[in-house]
Amino acid sequence: MAAPRKGKKSAPVDVALTARPPEVPLDFPRAYVEFPDPSDSGQVFRCDLTWLTSRWTCIFGRGCHGIDAAKPDLGCCVLGAHYSDKADEKRAKKYADMLTDDIWQFAETGRKKGISEKDEEGARKTRVVQGACIFQNRPGFEGGEGCAFHPLAARIGKEPLELKPDVCWQLPVRRTFEHVERPDGTQILLISIGEYDRRGWGAGGHDLDWYCSGSPEAHVAVEPVYVTERSTLIALMGQAGYDVLVEHCEARVAALTAARAVAAKERTAAARDAQLRAFAPHPADPA
């Protein structure tokens, strides 16, 4: 999936020091697991257990500050969504044609001007209308605020990820591909599954006023990411790959829970941190 090319280019900065509300640094220790794809012997998954067992959750409409401080009610949808390929745009157009006025605030604009436009570099993306994606219903709209594809998905009995542009439903999970030649000359496709942090947006990601994946305010879920993002992960890995991932995640959660119980008995913060260091928990998660 091509990363969305959004925002102005700038030198990387420590967002933990400049963004408000605070976020954790972009770089910190992480725990990974690699395992062969059960469905394809030529592929290997490399999964970020630190992220996938974290307690992140989307807090849109429940305290989300938005990537543009001037538009907090619009979440991460103010820039529109770049299509990953022609098929991605074709799918969005197919389901946009099914949207009705009662669930799509900008239906008239979409029908007159189309749902897509080009950015300054010529890449195709969803049209921006009044400062946000054409599919983003605004607060006060009778059909409900948020992405118009969500009520449509419920209406036709599909998952939202089957309707939306790729980048929209994959966030905050990022999948990347790397062809790797091993020492014996054999080659594999290494598929990495991890956190879609600010850097996933390109250089402009450092200019976002706030971003949820590194914010403690968004790490408040009861269930970990590998559970709450089940449909997304199955779409990215396949059912067989996801089933193996679950085994590793469950083992990690159990071990980390036990380690936290031991750490809680330590008298100093340093001693508590030492008990958990090997597990590399996400620093935005509750202590």
C-alpha positions as CSV (number, residue, x, y, z in Angstrom):
1,M,0.0,0.0,0.0
2,A,1.4,3.4,-1.0
3,A,1.8,5.7,2.0
4,P,-0.4,8.8,1.7
5,R,1.6,11.8,0.6
6,K,0.3,14.4,2.9
7,G,1.5,17.7,4.4
8,K,4.5,19.9,3.9
9,K,8.0,18.5,4.0
10,S,10.1,19.3,7.0
11,A,13.0,18.0,9.0
12,P,12.1,15.2,11.5
13,V,11.4,16.6,15.0
14,D,10.8,15.1,18.3
15,V,7.0,15.2,18.4
16,A,7.0,14.3,22.0
17,L,8.5,17.7,22.8
18,T,6.5,19.8,20.3
19,A,3.0,18.4,20.0
20,R,0.2,19.0,22.4
21,P,-1.2,16.9,23.9
22,P,2.0,15.0,24.6
23,E,3.0,11.9,22.6
24,V,5.7,9.3,23.3
25,P,8.9,9.5,21.2
26,L,8.7,7.8,17.8
27,D,11.6,5.5,18.6
28,F,11.6,3.1,21.6
29,P,12.3,-0.6,22.1
30,R,9.9,-3.0,20.4
31,A,9.3,-6.8,20.5
32,Y,8.9,-8.6,17.3
33,V,8.0,-12.2,16.2
34,E,8.7,-13.8,12.8
35,F,6.9,-16.8,11.4
36,P,6.3,-18.4,8.0
37,D,3.0,-17.6,6.3
38,P,1.0,-20.8,6.7
39,S,-0.6,-20.2,3.3
40,D,2.6,-19.4,1.3
41,S,6.0,-20.9,2.0
42,G,7.7,-18.1,0.1
43,Q,6.5,-15.5,2.6
44,V,7.4,-14.6,6.2
45,F,5.5,-12.4,8.6
46,R,7.4,-10.0,10.9
47,C,4.9,-8.6,13.4
48,D,5.4,-5.9,16.0
49,L,4.1,-7.4,19.2
50,T,4.6,-4.2,21.1
51,W,2.0,-2.5,18.9
52,L,-0.3,-5.4,18.3
53,T,-0.7,-6.1,22.0
54,S,-1.0,-2.4,22.9
55,R,-4.2,-0.8,24.2
56,W,-4.6,1.7,21.4
57,T,-8.1,2.5,20.1
58,C,-9.7,5.0,17.8
59,I,-11.1,7.8,20.0
60,F,-12.8,9.8,17.1
61,G,-15.7,11.6,18.7
62,R,-14.5,10.7,22.2
63,G,-11.6,13.1,22.8
64,C,-9.8,12.9,19.4
65,H,-7.8,16.1,18.9
66,G,-7.5,15.7,15.1
67,I,-4.4,16.0,13.0
68,D,-5.2,19.7,12.5
69,A,-5.7,21.6,15.7
70,A,-8.1,24.0,13.9
71,K,-10.4,21.1,13.0
72,P,-10.5,18.7,16.0
73,D,-13.9,17.3,15.0
74,L,-12.6,16.0,11.7
75,G,-10.0,13.5,13.1
76,C,-7.5,12.3,10.5
77,C,-9.7,13.0,7.5
78,V,-8.9,16.6,6.7
79,L,-6.5,15.8,3.9
80,G,-8.4,13.3,1.9
81,A,-7.2,9.7,1.3
82,H,-4.6,8.8,-1.4
83,Y,-5.6,5.8,-3.4
84,S,-3.1,2.9,-3.4
85,D,-3.9,2.0,-7.0
86,K,-6.7,2.2,-9.7
87,A,-8.6,-0.7,-8.1
88,D,-8.7,1.1,-4.8
89,E,-10.3,4.2,-6.5
90,K,-12.6,2.0,-8.5
91,R,-13.9,0.3,-5.3
92,A,-14.5,3.6,-3.6
93,K,-16.4,4.9,-6.6
94,K,-18.5,1.7,-6.7
95,Y,-19.7,2.1,-3.1
96,A,-20.0,5.9,-3.4
97,D,-22.6,5.3,-6.0
98,M,-24.6,3.5,-3.4
99,L,-24.5,6.3,-0.9
100,T,-27.8,8.2,-0.4
101,D,-28.4,11.7,0.8
102,D,-29.6,10.7,4.2
103,I,-26.2,9.2,5.1
104,W,-23.8,11.3,2.9
105,Q,-23.7,15.0,3.6
106,F,-21.8,15.9,0.4
107,A,-23.7,13.6,-1.9
108,E,-24.7,16.5,-4.2
109,T,-21.1,17.7,-4.6
110,G,-19.9,14.1,-5.1
111,R,-22.3,13.5,-7.9
112,K,-21.6,16.9,-9.6
113,K,-17.8,17.0,-9.3
114,G,-16.8,13.4,-8.6
115,I,-15.3,11.9,-5.5
116,S,-11.7,12.2,-6.6
117,E,-9.1,14.8,-7.4
118,K,-5.3,15.1,-7.8
119,D,-2.9,16.5,-5.3
120,E,-0.1,18.9,-6.2
121,E,2.1,16.0,-7.3
122,G,-0.6,14.5,-9.5
123,A,-1.5,11.6,-7.3
124,R,-5.2,10.7,-7.1
125,K,-7.0,11.0,-3.8
126,T,-10.5,11.6,-2.4
127,R,-11.8,15.1,-3.0
128,V,-11.5,17.6,-0.1
129,V,-14.7,19.6,0.5
130,Q,-14.9,22.4,3.0
131,G,-11.6,21.4,4.6
132,A,-12.0,17.6,4.8
133,C,-12.6,14.4,2.9
134,I,-15.8,14.4,0.8
135,F,-17.0,11.3,2.7
136,Q,-16.5,12.9,6.2
137,N,-19.9,13.9,7.5
138,R,-19.6,16.9,9.8
139,P,-20.9,17.3,13.4
140,G,-24.6,18.2,13.3
141,F,-25.4,16.3,10.1
142,E,-28.7,14.4,10.7
143,G,-27.3,11.2,9.2
144,G,-24.5,11.2,11.8
145,E,-20.9,12.5,11.8
146,G,-17.9,10.5,10.6
147,C,-17.3,8.5,7.4
148,A,-20.3,8.0,5.2
149,F,-19.1,4.5,4.3
150,H,-19.8,3.2,7.8
151,P,-23.6,3.5,7.8
152,L,-23.6,2.2,4.3
153,A,-21.6,-0.9,5.3
154,A,-24.1,-1.6,8.1
155,R,-26.9,-1.2,5.6
156,I,-25.6,-3.6,3.1
157,G,-24.1,-6.1,5.6
158,K,-20.4,-5.6,4.9
159,E,-17.3,-4.5,6.9
160,P,-16.3,-0.9,6.4
161,L,-12.9,-2.0,5.2
162,E,-14.6,-3.6,2.1
163,L,-15.8,-0.1,1.0
164,K,-13.3,2.4,2.1
165,P,-10.0,3.4,0.4
166,D,-7.1,1.2,1.6
167,V,-5.3,3.7,3.7
168,C,-8.5,4.6,5.6
169,W,-9.2,1.1,6.9
170,Q,-5.6,0.0,7.4
171,L,-4.7,2.8,9.7
172,P,-3.3,2.5,12.3
173,V,-1.8,-0.8,11.1
174,R,0.9,-0.6,8.5
175,R,1.9,-3.4,6.2
176,T,5.2,-3.2,4.2
177,F,6.9,-5.7,1.9
178,E,10.6,-6.4,1.4
179,H,12.2,-9.0,-0.8
180,V,15.0,-10.7,1.2
181,E,17.8,-13.0,-0.1
182,R,19.0,-15.3,2.6
183,P,22.6,-16.5,2.9
184,D,21.9,-19.7,1.1
185,G,20.6,-17.8,-1.9
186,T,16.9,-18.5,-1.3
187,Q,14.5,-15.6,-1.4
188,I,11.5,-14.7,0.6
189,L,8.9,-11.9,0.8
190,L,9.1,-10.4,4.3
191,I,5.8,-8.9,5.2
192,S,6.0,-6.5,8.2
193,I,2.9,-5.7,10.2
194,G,3.2,-2.9,12.7
195,E,2.3,0.6,13.9
196,Y,1.3,3.2,11.4
197,D,3.0,6.1,13.2
198,R,3.6,9.7,12.0
199,R,6.3,8.6,9.6
200,G,3.8,6.5,7.6
201,W,2.4,9.8,6.3
202,G,5.7,10.7,4.7
203,A,7.7,13.8,5.6
204,G,4.5,15.8,6.3
205,G,3.7,13.4,9.1
206,H,6.0,15.4,11.4
207,D,3.8,18.5,10.8
208,L,0.6,16.9,12.1
209,D,-0.6,18.8,15.2
210,W,-1.5,15.5,16.9
211,Y,-1.4,11.9,16.1
212,C,-3.1,9.2,18.0
213,S,-0.9,6.1,17.8
214,G,1.7,7.6,20.1
215,S,-0.7,9.4,22.4
216,P,-1.5,7.9,25.9
217,E,-5.0,9.4,25.5
218,A,-5.7,6.9,22.8
219,H,-4.2,3.9,24.6
220,V,-7.4,3.2,26.7
221,A,-8.9,0.1,25.1
222,V,-10.1,-2.9,27.2
223,E,-8.8,-5.3,24.5
224,P,-5.5,-5.1,22.7
225,V,-5.0,-4.1,19.0
226,Y,-4.8,-7.7,17.7
227,V,-8.3,-8.2,19.0
228,T,-10.0,-4.9,18.2
229,E,-8.4,-4.8,14.7
230,R,-9.2,-8.4,13.9
231,S,-10.9,-7.8,10.6
232,T,-8.1,-5.5,9.4
233,L,-5.4,-8.0,10.3
234,I,-7.2,-10.8,8.6
235,A,-7.5,-8.7,5.5
236,L,-3.8,-8.0,5.6
237,M,-2.5,-11.4,6.6
238,G,-5.2,-13.9,5.8
239,Q,-7.0,-16.0,8.3
240,A,-4.2,-18.6,8.7
241,G,-1.6,-16.0,9.3
242,Y,-3.8,-14.2,11.8
243,D,-4.5,-17.4,13.7
244,V,-0.7,-17.8,14.2
245,L,-0.4,-14.2,15.2
246,V,-3.1,-14.6,17.9
247,E,-1.2,-17.5,19.5
248,H,2.0,-15.3,19.8
249,C,0.0,-12.3,21.1
250,E,-1.9,-14.3,23.7
251,A,1.3,-15.8,25.0
252,R,2.9,-12.4,25.2
253,V,-0.1,-10.8,27.0
254,A,-0.2,-13.6,29.5
255,A,3.6,-13.3,30.2
256,L,3.4,-9.5,30.4
257,T,0.4,-9.6,32.8
258,A,2.4,-11.9,35.1
259,A,5.4,-9.6,34.9
260,R,3.3,-6.6,35.7
261,A,2.1,-8.4,38.8
262,V,5.6,-9.0,40.0
263,A,6.7,-5.5,39.1
264,A,3.9,-4.0,41.1
265,K,5.5,-5.4,44.3
266,E,8.8,-3.6,43.6
267,R,9.4,-0.5,45.8
268,T,11.1,1.7,43.2
269,A,10.2,2.8,39.7
270,A,13.6,1.6,38.4
271,A,13.0,-1.9,39.8
272,R,9.5,-2.0,38.3
273,D,10.9,-0.9,34.9
274,A,13.6,-3.6,35.1
275,Q,10.9,-6.3,35.5
276,L,9.2,-5.2,32.3
277,R,12.1,-4.1,30.1
278,A,12.5,-7.4,28.3
279,F,8.9,-7.3,27.2
280,A,9.2,-3.8,25.6
281,P,5.7,-2.7,26.3
282,H,4.3,0.3,24.4
283,P,5.2,3.4,26.3
284,A,1.8,5.0,25.6
285,D,0.0,2.1,27.3
286,P,-1.2,2.5,30.9
287,A,1.6,1.6,33.4
